[in-house]
Amino acid sequence: MAVCYRRARLRASATTAHLTTLYEEADYVLFAVIRASSNPSSPDYFNYAGYSSFSTDADMLSYIETARTHSLYSFNVDVTASDRLLTLATLGSGNESLVLLFRQIR
């Protein structure tokens, strides 16, 4: 029980990111955590690196919905087509990556 509580507490406290670049500083809020496979035939496949921009709002909203569907956790964070996204990914062993998706805080 204590382990579950600690994980829940950690998850609750680790839901924001601060990004500083040469050009800007911004804060982001986490809306999806995905264990993604790079194998397109896998049910865990998620193409997180294929979208530096979206042609239409509908394309972005579809991407956001797909991310939420694949997320290991549910976050009560609204994301719209006008939001800026931040994607952080760690490369694991084999075909797996852990992907964190954030939206910029408005």
C-alpha positions in Angstrom: 0.0 0.0 0.0 2.8 2.4 0.9 4.4 1.9 -2.5 1.2 2.8 -4.4 0.8 5.9 -2.3 4.4 6.9 -3.0 3.9 6.4 -6.7 0.7 8.4 -6.7 2.4 11.2 -4.7 5.4 11.2 -7.1 3.1 11.3 -10.1 1.1 14.2 -8.6 4.3 16.1 -7.9 6.0 15.5 -11.2 3.5 16.8 -13.7 5.1 20.1 -14.8 8.3 20.9 -16.7 10.2 24.2 -17.1 12.0 24.7 -20.4 14.7 27.3 -20.8 16.2 27.9 -24.2 18.3 30.8 -25.7 15.0 32.3 -27.0 12.4 31.6 -24.4 11.3 30.3 -21.0 8.1 28.3 -20.6 6.3 26.1 -18.2 4.5 22.9 -19.4 1.9 20.6 -17.8 2.0 16.8 -18.4 -1.0 15.3 -20.2 0.2 11.8 -21.3 2.9 9.2 -20.4 3.3 6.6 -23.0 5.4 3.4 -23.3 5.7 3.5 -27.1 7.0 0.9 -29.5 8.7 2.0 -32.7 7.4 -1.1 -34.5 4.4 -0.1 -36.6 2.8 -3.5 -36.3 2.8 -3.4 -32.4 -0.4 -2.4 -30.6 1.9 -0.1 -28.5 3.1 1.8 -31.6 3.0 5.6 -31.2 4.6 7.9 -33.8 5.7 10.7 -31.4 8.6 11.9 -33.5 6.7 12.2 -36.8 4.9 15.5 -36.1 6.9 18.7 -35.7 3.8 20.5 -36.9 0.3 19.7 -38.0 -1.5 20.6 -41.3 -4.8 21.2 -39.6 -6.4 21.6 -36.2 -8.2 18.2 -36.8 -4.8 16.5 -37.3 -3.5 17.9 -34.0 -6.6 17.0 -32.1 -6.4 13.4 -33.5 -2.8 13.2 -32.4 -3.7 14.4 -28.9 -6.6 11.9 -28.7 -4.3 9.1 -29.8 -1.7 10.1 -27.1 -4.4 10.1 -24.4 -5.6 6.6 -25.6 -2.0 5.3 -25.3 -1.2 7.0 -22.0 -0.4 4.9 -19.0 -2.2 7.4 -16.7 -5.2 9.7 -17.1 -4.5 13.4 -16.5 -7.2 16.1 -16.0 -5.5 18.5 -18.5 -7.3 20.0 -21.4 -5.4 20.4 -24.6 -6.6 22.3 -27.6 -5.4 22.7 -31.2 -3.9 26.1 -30.4 -1.6 24.8 -27.6 2.1 24.3 -27.9 3.3 20.8 -27.1 6.6 19.5 -25.7 7.6 15.9 -26.2 10.3 14.3 -24.2 11.4 10.7 -25.0 13.8 8.3 -23.5 15.1 5.5 -25.7 14.8 2.1 -23.9 16.0 -1.3 -24.9 14.8 -2.7 -28.2 11.9 -0.9 -29.7 10.5 0.8 -26.6 10.6 4.4 -25.6 9.0 6.2 -22.6 7.3 9.3 -24.0 6.1 12.3 -21.9 3.8 14.7 -23.6 3.2 18.2 -22.2 1.2 21.3 -23.2 2.4 24.8 -22.5 0.7 26.4 -19.5 -1.6 29.2 -20.7 
